[in-house]
């Protein structure tokens, strides 16, 4: 992690990369309108790590999917810089909770898969990008291995590499570490964080969904807390602990308590 | 038919529980069931008719033979279900029963039967479709054999209407059959499976639980797959059995098959006119008979595989296309279920007329109808069981539909597709005997309406109905049965097993 960049990430910039403006979502179930999200607003400023959290099933992942352009909102808008997001865009990449790798493709082919629709790249460029992304994600030498032969942590590395290969400006992550065991998650979390904020990374904003409060305090510059369904924003905290953060310090625990207080 | 179903359930409970609770019985019964469900039962039908009518003459004998055939066709499925259900009762419950000092009978009544109920319900659904197929086939088939007719039954009516040129009667009987099938599905099978829901020990995976189609077809697949692992049945794909274990099982199977062949010979001597002179045939005559059989087998093999490719070309895109569209899928499934349970042979007269009585086309059509549903339903189930996120990939990475089909949907359905193919090819062998030759009996004798040039189903029917009936005919008949069975089992073990292994290793989608 370079100091300059990490400082930059802590100081909020004025131009938000992602703006979520009064987004609501309703489901129709048996002809009854069920609100899922109610006027949720948040901004993801340049060079910040934004976390979204809330009780299980409150609609965190749904919100992330709206930001990704996968699910249309019932009302409100999501903007990437100045442009409204209505469908997935090249500048926004996504890492899934359950990896979603194709078992019949090798690691490299899985990463290449993410570049299939990119007509602006030649096959050689795609290959070079995919190889580089795997390398960055710590998978050099695993190019020809199939997902079935990889551990959970390694699978998620492939998932991250697939997103990185797109050279996105925004990275969305839906509980990327929650299906991994604690130790693996811990290591991967650190590595991915330093990878994302490294000076060579094109990523300008990370939005991640998590329900693990310690993970949130460890990574986030800002955390947005949602209520139980229907989800509203119940609080937004700017976490200004200096990095690297000491998980055993009193300040760390104070932050954990503050987030729990909002969740309860 | 209901009689046969009742018998099947009783028999299955007995066999299944016995196999599950008794090690020695298990090692004998399970391989036997495996072999039995691998062989084309229909081909053995003439033997059964012969034997039963020899014992009980007249209509009662014929009807009994039909009941017996349907019974056999349904039992293996249900018996396996009972076996697996009893086998998978959590150990704690059995301990509980032991601790409370229950007698064997009490255990059967209060534990084993309730535990088996939900599996019986599922397997009854599939067995019913299979049974219906045999019912119609056997009735139509038996009308082909002189003096060996069932006098009443929907299959008989269908053929009779056709022969008499009574088109309306034919259409009505088909409609009647459809309505009966639909009512049966809704009234009995659904109620039964709902009723049996509460007898479950373990929750099934949520997807499977909610989706009627998956419940319906999941099990047939398991069964057709288990055929591939005759020699290492217990653990399925993942278990690496010891060489010794395989070897011992192999010997056991060889013994069972040898016994089966021996029994078939013995059995046939009970049938009047059959096989009385077989032992006097020269080995040259037997060789030449086997030659005829092999040529016919070859024709049938090619026929089945050509139709298979056609069925794939149609079934795969339909299966994927429907499964991708949730609303279409939900609307189509009940419809397809009913349509799919029309047994192909019932359509025989219609197809024969439509195909201008071209034997080859008729045969292809019957085989096609017998196969296509397995492909469609399996592919649909395969796509529907994929985790929801996989469908987001297309949007997230902005793929075109063509890219998504080629890169995601087709590979993702591969293992389900192979499973479906194995079942479909298995079913196709069974349809041969009605597909390759279509005969009806009128006052003037047997009329052959359509037939193919050469094929094992044709050969079986011809030698069975040969007049005068010679020892060569008898020998050919038995050789044909044995060769066909060996081919089917051999193909399962040598080819399908490897394909399946490879495909599940690479294409099965699990996180």
Contacts between the chains, C-beta under 8 A, distances in Angstrom:
chain1	res1	chain2	res2	distance
A	65	B	392	7.8
A	68	B	396	6.9
A	69	B	395	7.9
A	70	B	392	5.8
A	70	B	395	5.4
A	70	B	396	6.8
A	87	B	395	7.4
A	87	B	398	7.9
A	88	B	395	5.4
A	88	B	396	5.5
A	88	B	397	7.7
A	88	B	398	5.7
A	90	B	398	7.6
A	93	B	396	7.9
A	94	B	396	5.3
A	96	B	389	5.4
A	96	B	392	7.9
A	97	B	389	8.0
A	98	B	387	6.5
A	98	B	389	6.1
A	98	B	511	5.2
A	99	B	511	6.7
A	100	B	387	7.4
A	100	B	389	4.5
A	100	B	390	5.9
A	100	B	392	7.5
A	100	B	393	6.2
A	102	B	390	8.0
A	102	B	393	8.0
A	102	B	407	7.4
A	102	B	408	6.8
A	102	B	411	6.9
A	102	B	412	7.6
A	103	B	506	6.5
A	103	B	507	6.4
A	103	B	508	6.7
A	103	B	509	5.8
A	103	B	510	7.6
A	104	B	411	4.7
A	104	B	414	7.5
A	104	B	506	5.2
A	104	B	507	5.1
A	113	B	393	7.9
A	113	B	397	6.9
A	113	B	407	6.4
A	114	B	397	5.2
A	115	B	397	7.9
A	116	B	397	6.2
A	116	B	399	5.7
A	116	B	403	5.5
A	116	B	407	6.7
A	117	B	397	5.7
A	117	B	398	4.2
A	117	B	399	5.3
A	117	B	400	7.1
A	117	B	403	6.9
A	146	B	506	7.0
A	148	B	505	7.4
A	148	B	506	7.6
A	179	B	511	7.6
